[in-house]
Amino acid sequence: MAGNTPPRPNKPRGQSREDRLKSALKANLARRKAQARARADEAGNKDDKEQE
């Protein structure tokens, strides 16, 4: 029976998939919030300049 390999034991190597996804989601959310703040500040600065 060539090709039969025993199943590998599930050994945690570093972070689990769930932990990696959680940290990636958190980083993505922080990045998007920063972008939204930057856009809001930029829009606010344009409005101030137009009123002068």
PAROLO-350589 format. One line per 10 residues: number of its first residue (from 1); their letters; for each residue x, y, z of C-alpha. Coordinates in pm, 1 decimal. Each point is the difference from the previous one (the first is absolute). Layout:
N
NUM = A = X:Y:Z | ...
This chain:
52
1 = MAGNTPPRPN = 0.0:0.0:0.0 | 222.2:276.3:-126.8 | -103.4:354.6:79.0 | -161.0:-70.4:335.1 | 145.6:232.9:258.4 | -106.6:15.4:360.7 | -196.8:311.2:94.3 | 210.4:274.4:146.2 | -69.2:102.5:356.6 | -133.0:353.9:38.0
11 = KPRGQSREDR = 287.8:180.8:162.9 | -41.3:369.9:64.1 | 280.1:177.3:-181.2 | 23.9:355.2:124.6 | -332.3:176.1:-32.2 | -314.2:-185.0:-92.7 | -187.5:95.0:-313.8 | -272.0:163.2:205.8 | 251.8:215.6:187.2 | 166.1:107.3:-324.4
21 = LKSALKANLA = -333.6:92.9:-154.3 | -100.6:191.3:310.9 | 319.7:205.5:0.6 | -23.8:63.4:-375.3 | -358.5:120.5:38.4 | 97.6:229.1:286.6 | 288.1:148.4:-201.9 | -224.7:48.6:-303.1 | -264.7:175.9:208.7 | 259.5:231.6:154.5
31 = RRKAQARARA = 137.9:84.0:-345.2 | -345.8:76.0:-138.6 | -84.4:221.1:298.9 | 323.2:193.2:-51.0 | -82.7:47.3:-368.3 | -350.2:122.2:84.6 | 140.0:248.4:253.6 | 251.6:128.2:-255.7 | -272.2:46.2:-260.8 | -222.7:180.6:250.1
41 = DEAGNKDDKE = 285.2:232.8:98.2 | 79.7:65.3:-364.1 | -364.9:78.5:-76.9 | -15.5:228.7:302.9 | 308.4:188.3:-112.9 | -144.3:50.7:-349.5 | -322.0:144.6:145.4 | 197.0:244.0:217.3 | 203.3:124.2:-296.9 | -310.2:54.1:-215.6
51 = QE = -165.3:216.5:266.5 | 290.5:247.0:15.1
